[in-house]
């Protein structure tokens, strides 16, 4: 059934279980995301909202933050000790946050 999966855009999935990446990042996705940000900026400028540059800056910041978070997750997932350290840091942050409330 590979033809049906390709047609539905579900490549990498079998029987409802994800066995690989469902979304394949590439230049096509980059072009689509840049076009969507350009559309958002254009609509904001045409509407006179004065937030066009802010939208572009927010999009770039979001991309950088997602890249950084994904790099941390990959590093943590590859090491048992980093996983334990990450869980302890998150537990400490949650404890600290709830103690301040």
C-alpha positions as CSV (number, residue, x, y, z in Angstrom):
1,X,0.0,0.0,0.0
2,X,2.9,2.5,-0.5
3,X,1.1,4.3,-3.3
4,X,-1.9,5.1,-1.0
5,X,0.4,6.2,1.8
6,X,2.3,8.5,-0.5
7,X,-0.9,9.9,-1.9
8,X,-2.2,10.7,1.6
9,X,1.1,12.2,2.7
10,X,1.5,9.5,5.4
11,X,4.8,8.2,4.3
12,X,6.7,6.7,7.3
13,X,3.5,5.4,9.0
14,X,2.3,1.8,9.1
15,X,-0.9,0.6,10.7
16,X,-1.2,3.8,12.8
17,X,2.3,3.5,14.3
18,X,4.9,6.0,13.4
19,X,8.0,4.2,12.2
20,X,9.8,7.3,10.8
21,X,9.5,10.9,10.1
22,X,6.0,11.7,8.8
23,X,7.0,15.2,7.6
24,X,10.1,15.4,5.5
25,X,11.8,18.8,6.1
26,X,13.4,20.2,3.0
27,X,13.6,23.2,0.7
28,X,9.9,22.9,-0.2
29,X,8.9,23.3,3.4
30,X,11.3,26.2,3.8
31,X,9.8,28.0,0.8
32,X,6.3,27.4,2.1
33,X,7.1,28.7,5.6
34,X,8.8,31.8,4.2
35,X,5.8,32.4,1.9
36,X,3.4,32.1,4.9
37,X,5.5,34.6,6.9
38,X,5.6,37.0,3.9
39,X,1.8,36.6,3.6
40,X,1.3,37.5,7.3
41,X,3.6,40.5,7.0
42,X,1.9,41.7,3.9
43,X,-1.6,41.4,5.5
44,X,-0.4,43.3,8.6
45,X,1.1,46.0,6.4
46,X,-1.9,46.3,4.2
47,X,-4.2,46.5,7.2
48,X,-2.0,49.3,8.7
49,X,-1.3,47.3,11.9
50,X,2.4,48.4,12.1
51,X,3.4,45.0,13.3
52,X,4.9,43.6,10.0
53,X,8.5,43.7,11.1
54,X,7.6,42.2,14.5
55,X,6.0,39.2,12.7
56,X,9.2,38.6,10.7
57,X,11.4,38.9,13.8
58,X,9.1,36.6,15.7
59,X,9.2,34.0,12.9
60,X,13.0,34.0,12.9
61,X,13.2,33.8,16.7
62,X,10.8,30.9,16.7
63,X,12.9,29.0,14.1
64,X,16.1,29.6,16.0
65,X,14.5,28.5,19.3
66,X,13.0,25.4,17.8
67,X,16.4,24.5,16.3
68,X,18.0,24.9,19.7
69,X,15.4,22.9,21.5
70,X,15.6,20.1,19.0
71,X,19.4,20.0,19.3
72,X,19.0,19.7,23.1
73,X,16.4,17.0,22.8
74,X,18.5,15.0,20.4
75,X,21.6,15.2,22.7
76,X,19.5,14.3,25.8
77,X,17.8,11.3,24.0
78,X,21.2,9.9,23.0
79,X,22.6,9.8,26.5
80,X,21.2,8.1,29.6
81,X,23.2,10.5,31.9
82,X,22.0,13.6,30.0
83,X,18.4,12.2,30.2
84,X,18.7,11.8,34.0
85,X,20.3,15.3,34.3
86,X,17.5,16.8,32.1
87,X,14.8,15.2,34.2
88,X,16.4,16.5,37.4
89,X,16.7,20.0,36.0
90,X,13.1,20.0,34.9
91,X,12.0,18.7,38.3
92,X,14.0,21.4,40.0
93,X,12.5,24.1,37.8
94,X,9.0,22.9,38.4
95,X,9.6,22.7,42.2
96,X,11.1,26.2,42.2
97,X,8.2,27.6,40.1
98,X,5.5,26.0,42.3
99,X,7.2,27.0,45.5
100,X,7.1,30.7,44.5
101,X,3.3,30.6,44.0
